[in-house]
Amino acid sequence: MQRVEVRSITHSYDGVRKAVSSLSFTIAAGEVLALIGPNGAGKSTSLRVLATLQRPDEGCVLWDNRDAWHERQDIRQRIGFLGDGTALYPAMTAAGYLRFFAECYGMDDAKADGRVDELLAIFRLSSKADARISDLSKGMRQRLAIARTLVHEPELLLLDEPADGLDPLGRRELREILREVATKGVGIVVSSHILRELDGFCDTVALIQKGELQVFGTVDEVIEKYEVARRVHEVSVTKGLQKAVEILRAHEGLIEAIEPLNREETIDDPKTADRGKIRVRVHGSENRAATLLRELVLADVEVIGLTRLRSDLEDVYQSIGRDEVA
């Protein structure tokens, strides 16, 4: 696969309301596309159409200029798909589950065994190879479901809310795994509402509202186009961390995170509890940040840096009505 093109697809489940309408975008080999939008926007329908599980009422999906629906039996062998509520088989073991799908894709015993071992290691499930799926934690089950989509080394990977059930470490590891998969030329489409997980991970973003494409482009292009007044700053403090937090909150600053100043430090350590980095959303113009800096200094807070960070995908989503339910 070099390029998949979604061309003007429209689909309705009841003949009245359109789940998606005249939707068009492209996915290139090795590209990670973020598909974002509120509940009911049409994200899952778009993934099902891409997976050739749903035929659109109008429009088509082209794989290197070939109609995907007409050649769906062949193309399905080249797609990895994680849908909403993907079923797992509780009585199967983790290894048995992956081996079952390897056999479904026609792998011989030797290749299947090697691929299963490889995926269990990648997703940190080797120690659970012989455990029943019913005995795995929610996060482990989610990792196993994602591993299943990669059994046959697909050319296009479609993932609906893949980070569901994963802790922060698991989410970071998943991003690393998927970026590595993308470097091998696999196109990836990730549907998610956890926008901070997508920013800095995806190459391209498609924002859908009420079944229609509102925004499409590279992440940097989209953020630059929809740069908003709500600025994100990082304030580095060597003394007076809690006082700084109080001042920022008094000025309606939204504290996103409080982190150690250095990697070897922790916020919980009494020796370093008065220092750290504050990531805060500051409303208004750049002059507002200058005012805050002056107040922090006058309050005897030792500020060694105040850096404006770029807007992120959440800013873009917020600026064009992210809370609107389709």
LUMDRENVEX-39222 format. One record per residue (C-alpha): residue number from 1; residue in three letters; x, y, z. Coordinates in steps of 0.25 Angstrom, whole numbers, plus 2048, in hexadecimal, padded with zeros to 3 digits. Layout:
+------+------+-----+-----+-----+
| resi | resn |  c1 |  c2 |  c3 |
+------+------+-----+-----+-----+
|  NUM |  ALA |   X |   Y |   Z |
...
+------+------+-----+-----+-----+
END
This chain:
+------+------+-----+-----+-----+
| resi | resn |  c1 |  c2 |  c3 |
+------+------+-----+-----+-----+
|    1 |  MET | 800 | 800 | 800 |
|    2 |  GLN | 805 | 80E | 7FC |
|    3 |  ARG | 7F8 | 816 | 7FE |
|    4 |  VAL | 7EA | 814 | 803 |
|    5 |  GLU | 7E0 | 81E | 7FE |
|    6 |  VAL | 7D2 | 821 | 805 |
|    7 |  ARG | 7CB | 827 | 7FA |
|    8 |  SER | 7BD | 82E | 7FD |
|    9 |  ILE | 7B8 | 823 | 805 |
|   10 |  THR | 7A9 | 825 | 80B |
|   11 |  HIS | 7A2 | 81B | 813 |
|   12 |  SER | 795 | 81A | 81B |
|   13 |  TYR | 790 | 80F | 824 |
|   14 |  ASP | 782 | 813 | 824 |
|   15 |  GLY | 780 | 81A | 817 |
|   16 |  VAL | 77E | 827 | 81E |
|   17 |  ARG | 78A | 82C | 826 |
|   18 |  LYS | 797 | 82B | 81F |
|   19 |  ALA | 7A2 | 825 | 828 |
|   20 |  VAL | 7AC | 82A | 81E |
|   21 |  SER | 7AA | 834 | 813 |
|   22 |  SER | 7B3 | 837 | 807 |
|   23 |  LEU | 7C0 | 833 | 80F |
|   24 |  SER | 7CD | 833 | 808 |
|   25 |  PHE | 7DB | 832 | 80D |
|   26 |  THR | 7E8 | 82A | 80A |
|   27 |  ILE | 7F1 | 821 | 811 |
|   28 |  ALA | 800 | 81E | 80C |
|   29 |  ALA | 809 | 812 | 80F |
|   30 |  GLY | 810 | 815 | 81C |
|   31 |  GLU | 807 | 820 | 820 |
|   32 |  VAL | 7FF | 821 | 82E |
|   33 |  LEU | 7F2 | 828 | 82C |
|   34 |  ALA | 7EA | 82C | 838 |
|   35 |  LEU | 7DB | 82B | 836 |
|   36 |  ILE | 7D5 | 834 | 841 |
|   37 |  GLY | 7C7 | 83A | 844 |
|   38 |  PRO | 7BC | 839 | 84F |
|   39 |  ASN | 7B3 | 82D | 851 |
|   40 |  GLY | 7AA | 82A | 846 |
|   41 |  ALA | 7B3 | 832 | 83C |
|   42 |  GLY | 7B5 | 826 | 832 |
|   43 |  LYS | 7C3 | 821 | 836 |
|   44 |  SER | 7BF | 813 | 838 |
|   45 |  THR | 7B7 | 812 | 82B |
|   46 |  SER | 7C3 | 818 | 824 |
|   47 |  LEU | 7CC | 80D | 82A |
|   48 |  ARG | 7C1 | 802 | 826 |
|   49 |  VAL | 7C1 | 807 | 818 |
|   50 |  LEU | 7D0 | 808 | 817 |
|   51 |  ALA | 7D0 | 7F9 | 81C |
|   52 |  THR | 7C6 | 7F5 | 811 |
|   53 |  LEU | 7BD | 7F1 | 81C |
|   54 |  GLN | 7B3 | 7FB | 817 |
|   55 |  ARG | 7AF | 7FF | 809 |
|   56 |  PRO | 7AD | 80E | 808 |
|   57 |  ASP | 7A0 | 813 | 801 |
|   58 |  GLU | 7A8 | 81C | 7F9 |
|   59 |  GLY | 7B6 | 81E | 7F6 |
|   60 |  CYS | 7C1 | 814 | 7F7 |
|   61 |  VAL | 7CF | 810 | 7FD |
|   62 |  LEU | 7DA | 80E | 7F4 |
|   63 |  TRP | 7E7 | 806 | 7F7 |
|   64 |  ASP | 7F1 | 80B | 7ED |
|   65 |  ASN | 7E6 | 80F | 7E4 |
|   66 |  ARG | 7DF | 801 | 7E5 |
|   67 |  ASP | 7D1 | 801 | 7EB |
|   68 |  ALA | 7D2 | 7FB | 7F9 |
|   69 |  TRP | 7C4 | 7F5 | 7F9 |
|   70 |  HIS | 7C5 | 7EE | 7EC |
|   71 |  GLU | 7D2 | 7E7 | 7F1 |
|   72 |  ARG | 7CE | 7E6 | 800 |
|   73 |  GLN | 7D2 | 7D8 | 801 |
|   74 |  ASP | 7E0 | 7DA | 7FD |
|   75 |  ILE | 7E1 | 7E8 | 804 |
|   76 |  ARG | 7DC | 7E3 | 811 |
|   77 |  GLN | 7E8 | 7DA | 812 |
|   78 |  ARG | 7F1 | 7E6 | 812 |
|   79 |  ILE | 7E9 | 7EE | 81D |
|   80 |  GLY | 7EA | 7ED | 82C |
|   81 |  PHE | 7DE | 7F2 | 833 |
|   82 |  LEU | 7DA | 7F5 | 841 |
|   83 |  GLY | 7CC | 7F9 | 842 |
|   84 |  ASP | 7C3 | 7FE | 84E |
|   85 |  GLY | 7C1 | 7F2 | 858 |
|   86 |  THR | 7CA | 7E8 | 851 |
|   87 |  ALA | 7C7 | 7DA | 856 |
|   88 |  LEU | 7D1 | 7D2 | 85D |
|   89 |  TYR | 7CF | 7C3 | 861 |
|   90 |  PRO | 7D0 | 7C2 | 870 |
|   91 |  ALA | 7D3 | 7B3 | 870 |
|   92 |  MET | 7DF | 7B5 | 866 |
|   93 |  THR | 7ED | 7B7 | 86B |
|   94 |  ALA | 7F4 | 7C4 | 866 |
|   95 |  ALA | 7FD | 7BC | 85E |
|   96 |  GLY | 7F2 | 7B3 | 859 |
|   97 |  TYR | 7EA | 7BF | 855 |
|   98 |  LEU | 7F5 | 7C5 | 84C |
|   99 |  ARG | 7F8 | 7B7 | 846 |
|  100 |  PHE | 7EA | 7B5 | 842 |
|  101 |  PHE | 7EA | 7C2 | 83A |
|  102 |  ALA | 7F8 | 7BF | 834 |
|  103 |  GLU | 7F1 | 7B2 | 82F |
|  104 |  CYS | 7E5 | 7B9 | 82A |
|  105 |  TYR | 7EF | 7C1 | 821 |
|  106 |  GLY | 7F5 | 7B4 | 81C |
|  107 |  MET | 803 | 7B4 | 823 |
|  108 |  ASP | 80A | 7A7 | 825 |
|  109 |  ASP | 80E | 7A2 | 833 |
|  110 |  ALA | 81C | 7A7 | 833 |
|  111 |  LYS | 818 | 7B5 | 82E |
|  112 |  ALA | 80C | 7B6 | 837 |
|  113 |  ASP | 814 | 7B2 | 844 |
|  114 |  GLY | 81F | 7BC | 840 |
|  115 |  ARG | 815 | 7C8 | 83E |
|  116 |  VAL | 80D | 7C4 | 84B |
|  117 |  ASP | 81A | 7C5 | 853 |
|  118 |  GLU | 81E | 7D2 | 84D |
|  119 |  LEU | 811 | 7D9 | 84F |
|  120 |  LEU | 810 | 7D4 | 85E |
|  121 |  ALA | 81E | 7DA | 860 |
|  122 |  ILE | 81A | 7E7 | 859 |
|  123 |  PHE | 80E | 7E9 | 862 |
|  124 |  ARG | 814 | 7E4 | 86F |
|  125 |  LEU | 80B | 7D8 | 870 |
|  126 |  SER | 816 | 7CD | 86F |
|  127 |  SER | 814 | 7C9 | 87E |
|  128 |  LYS | 805 | 7C8 | 87B |
|  129 |  ALA | 806 | 7BF | 86F |
|  130 |  ASP | 7FF | 7B3 | 875 |
|  131 |  ALA | 7F5 | 7BB | 87E |
|  132 |  ARG | 7E6 | 7BB | 87A |
|  133 |  ILE | 7E1 | 7C8 | 874 |
|  134 |  SER | 7D7 | 7C8 | 87F |
|  135 |  ASP | 7E2 | 7C9 | 889 |
|  136 |  LEU | 7E9 | 7D5 | 883 |
|  137 |  SER | 7E7 | 7E4 | 887 |
|  138 |  LYS | 7DF | 7ED | 87E |
|  139 |  GLY | 7EC | 7F4 | 87A |
|  140 |  MET | 7F2 | 7E6 | 876 |
|  141 |  ARG | 7E6 | 7E2 | 86F |
|  142 |  GLN | 7E7 | 7EF | 867 |
|  143 |  ARG | 7F5 | 7ED | 863 |
|  144 |  LEU | 7F2 | 7DF | 85F |
|  145 |  ALA | 7E7 | 7E4 | 856 |
|  146 |  ILE | 7F0 | 7EE | 84F |
|  147 |  ALA | 7FB | 7E3 | 84E |
|  148 |  ARG | 7F1 | 7DB | 846 |
|  149 |  THR | 7EF | 7E6 | 83C |
|  150 |  LEU | 7FE | 7E5 | 838 |
|  151 |  VAL | 7FF | 7D5 | 837 |
|  152 |  HIS | 7FF | 7D5 | 828 |
|  153 |  GLU | 808 | 7E2 | 826 |
|  154 |  PRO | 7FD | 7EA | 820 |
|  155 |  GLU | 7FF | 7F6 | 816 |
|  156 |  LEU | 7F4 | 7FE | 81D |
|  157 |  LEU | 7F1 | 7FF | 82B |
|  158 |  LEU | 7E3 | 804 | 830 |
|  159 |  LEU | 7E2 | 806 | 83F |
|  160 |  ASP | 7D5 | 80B | 846 |
|  161 |  GLU | 7D9 | 811 | 854 |
|  162 |  PRO | 7E5 | 808 | 856 |
|  163 |  ALA | 7EA | 80E | 863 |
|  164 |  ASP | 7DD | 80A | 86A |
|  165 |  GLY | 7E1 | 803 | 877 |
|  166 |  LEU | 7F0 | 807 | 876 |
|  167 |  ASP | 7F7 | 80E | 881 |
|  168 |  PRO | 800 | 81A | 87E |
|  169 |  LEU | 80C | 811 | 87C |
|  170 |  GLY | 804 | 807 | 873 |
|  171 |  ARG | 800 | 813 | 86A |
|  172 |  ARG | 80E | 818 | 869 |
|  173 |  GLU | 813 | 80A | 865 |
|  174 |  LEU | 807 | 808 | 85B |
|  175 |  ARG | 80B | 815 | 854 |
|  176 |  GLU | 819 | 810 | 853 |
|  177 |  ILE | 815 | 803 | 84D |
|  178 |  LEU | 80C | 809 | 843 |
|  179 |  ARG | 816 | 813 | 83F |
|  180 |  GLU | 820 | 808 | 83D |
|  181 |  VAL | 815 | 801 | 835 |
|  182 |  ALA | 813 | 80D | 82C |
|  183 |  THR | 822 | 80E | 829 |
|  184 |  LYS | 820 | 801 | 822 |
|  185 |  GLY | 817 | 807 | 818 |
|  186 |  VAL | 80A | 804 | 81F |
|  187 |  GLY | 7FF | 80E | 81E |
|  188 |  ILE | 7F8 | 810 | 82B |
|  189 |  VAL | 7EA | 816 | 82E |
|  190 |  VAL | 7E8 | 819 | 83D |
|  191 |  SER | 7DA | 81D | 842 |
|  192 |  SER | 7DB | 823 | 850 |
|  193 |  HIS | 7D5 | 82E | 859 |
|  194 |  ILE | 7E2 | 82E | 862 |
|  195 |  LEU | 7E7 | 83A | 85A |
|  196 |  ARG | 7F4 | 83C | 862 |
|  197 |  GLU | 7F8 | 82E | 85F |
|  198 |  LEU | 7F7 | 831 | 850 |
|  199 |  ASP | 7FE | 83E | 84F |
|  200 |  GLY | 80D | 83B | 84D |
|  201 |  PHE | 80A | 82D | 848 |
|  202 |  CYS | 802 | 82F | 83B |
|  203 |  ASP | 806 | 835 | 82E |
|  204 |  THR | 7F8 | 839 | 829 |
|  205 |  VAL | 7EB | 83C | 830 |
|  206 |  ALA | 7DD | 83B | 82A |
|  207 |  LEU | 7D2 | 842 | 833 |
|  208 |  ILE | 7C4 | 83D | 831 |
|  209 |  GLN | 7B7 | 844 | 836 |
|  210 |  LYS | 7A9 | 83F | 833 |
|  211 |  GLY | 7AF | 836 | 828 |
|  212 |  GLU | 7B6 | 841 | 820 |
|  213 |  LEU | 7C5 | 843 | 81F |
|  214 |  GLN | 7C8 | 851 | 826 |
|  215 |  VAL | 7D7 | 851 | 826 |
|  216 |  PHE | 7E1 | 848 | 81F |
|  217 |  GLY | 7F0 | 84A | 81E |
|  218 |  THR | 7FE | 848 | 825 |
|  219 |  VAL | 7FE | 84A | 834 |
|  220 |  ASP | 807 | 856 | 833 |
|  221 |  GLU | 7FE | 85C | 828 |
|  222 |  VAL | 7F2 | 85A | 82F |
|  223 |  ILE | 7F7 | 860 | 83C |
|  224 |  GLU | 7FD | 86C | 835 |
|  225 |  LYS | 7F0 | 86F | 82E |
|  226 |  TYR | 7E7 | 86E | 83A |
|  227 |  GLU | 7F1 | 874 | 844 |
|  228 |  VAL | 7E8 | 879 | 850 |
|  229 |  ALA | 7E9 | 884 | 85A |
|  230 |  ARG | 7EA | 879 | 865 |
|  231 |  ARG | 7F9 | 878 | 867 |
|  232 |  VAL | 801 | 86D | 86D |
|  233 |  HIS | 80D | 870 | 875 |
|  234 |  GLU | 817 | 869 | 87D |
|  235 |  VAL | 81C | 870 | 88A |
|  236 |  SER | 829 | 86B | 890 |
|  237 |  VAL | 82B | 86E | 89F |
|  238 |  THR | 836 | 86B | 8A8 |
|  239 |  LYS | 82F | 871 | 8B5 |
|  240 |  GLY | 821 | 873 | 8B8 |
|  241 |  LEU | 81A | 869 | 8B0 |
|  242 |  GLN | 80D | 868 | 8B8 |
|  243 |  LYS | 80C | 878 | 8B9 |
|  244 |  ALA | 80E | 878 | 8A9 |
|  245 |  VAL | 802 | 86E | 8A8 |
|  246 |  GLU | 7F9 | 877 | 8B1 |
|  247 |  ILE | 7FD | 883 | 8A9 |
|  248 |  LEU | 7FA | 87D | 89B |
|  249 |  ARG | 7ED | 877 | 8A0 |
|  250 |  ALA | 7E9 | 885 | 8A5 |
|  251 |  HIS | 7EB | 88A | 897 |
|  252 |  GLU | 7E2 | 87F | 892 |
|  253 |  GLY | 7EE | 877 | 88C |
|  254 |  LEU | 7EA | 869 | 88A |
|  255 |  ILE | 7F5 | 860 | 890 |
|  256 |  GLU | 7F7 | 854 | 886 |
|  257 |  ALA | 803 | 84E | 88D |
|  258 |  ILE | 80D | 850 | 898 |
|  259 |  GLU | 81A | 848 | 895 |
|  260 |  PRO | 828 | 847 | 89C |
|  261 |  LEU | 832 | 851 | 897 |
|  262 |  ASN | 83C | 846 | 894 |
|  263 |  ARG | 83A | 837 | 890 |
|  264 |  GLU | 841 | 833 | 89D |
|  265 |  GLU | 838 | 83A | 8A6 |
|  266 |  THR | 82A | 837 | 8AA |
|  267 |  ILE | 81F | 841 | 8AE |
|  268 |  ASP | 81C | 838 | 8BB |
|  269 |  ASP | 82A | 839 | 8C0 |
|  270 |  PRO | 82A | 844 | 8CB |
|  271 |  LYS | 838 | 848 | 8C7 |
|  272 |  THR | 833 | 84D | 8B9 |
|  273 |  ALA | 824 | 84F | 8BC |
|  274 |  ASP | 826 | 85E | 8BB |
|  275 |  ARG | 82B | 85E | 8AD |
|  276 |  GLY | 826 | 859 | 8A0 |
|  277 |  LYS | 820 | 85C | 892 |
|  278 |  ILE | 811 | 860 | 891 |
|  279 |  ARG | 80A | 85F | 884 |
|  280 |  VAL | 7FF | 869 | 883 |
|  281 |  ARG | 7F5 | 86E | 879 |
|  282 |  VAL | 7F5 | 87D | 87A |
|  283 |  HIS | 7E9 | 884 | 874 |
|  284 |  GLY | 7EB | 891 | 86C |
|  285 |  SER | 7F6 | 898 | 865 |
|  286 |  GLU | 805 | 896 | 868 |
|  287 |  ASN | 804 | 8A3 | 871 |
|  288 |  ARG | 7FD | 89A | 87B |
|  289 |  ALA | 808 | 891 | 87C |
|  290 |  ALA | 812 | 89D | 87F |
|  291 |  THR | 808 | 8A2 | 889 |
|  292 |  LEU | 808 | 894 | 890 |
|  293 |  LEU | 817 | 893 | 88F |
|  294 |  ARG | 819 | 8A0 | 896 |
|  295 |  GLU | 80F | 89C | 8A1 |
|  296 |  LEU | 816 | 88F | 8A4 |
|  297 |  VAL | 824 | 896 | 8A5 |
|  298 |  LEU | 81E | 8A1 | 8AF |
|  299 |  ALA | 818 | 895 | 8B7 |
|  300 |  ASP | 826 | 890 | 8B9 |
|  301 |  VAL | 824 | 884 | 8B0 |
|  302 |  GLU | 832 | 881 | 8A9 |
|  303 |  VAL | 82E | 87F | 89A |
|  304 |  ILE | 839 | 87A | 891 |
|  305 |  GLY | 831 | 879 | 885 |
|  306 |  LEU | 823 | 87C | 87F |
|  307 |  THR | 822 | 876 | 871 |
|  308 |  ARG | 816 | 876 | 868 |
|  309 |  LEU | 812 | 869 | 862 |
|  310 |  ARG | 80B | 867 | 855 |
|  311 |  SER | 7FC | 865 | 855 |
|  312 |  ASP | 7F8 | 856 | 854 |
|  313 |  LEU | 7ED | 84E | 84E |
|  314 |  GLU | 7E4 | 850 | 85A |
|  315 |  ASP | 7E5 | 85F | 858 |
|  316 |  VAL | 7E1 | 85D | 849 |
|  317 |  TYR | 7D5 | 854 | 84D |
|  318 |  GLN | 7D1 | 85E | 858 |
|  319 |  SER | 7D2 | 86A | 84E |
|  320 |  ILE | 7C8 | 864 | 844 |
|  321 |  GLY | 7BE | 85E | 84E |
|  322 |  ARG | 7C3 | 851 | 854 |
|  323 |  ASP | 7B8 | 850 | 85E |
|  324 |  GLU | 7AD | 84F | 853 |
|  325 |  VAL | 7A7 | 842 | 852 |
|  326 |  ALA | 7A4 | 83D | 844 |
+------+------+-----+-----+-----+
END
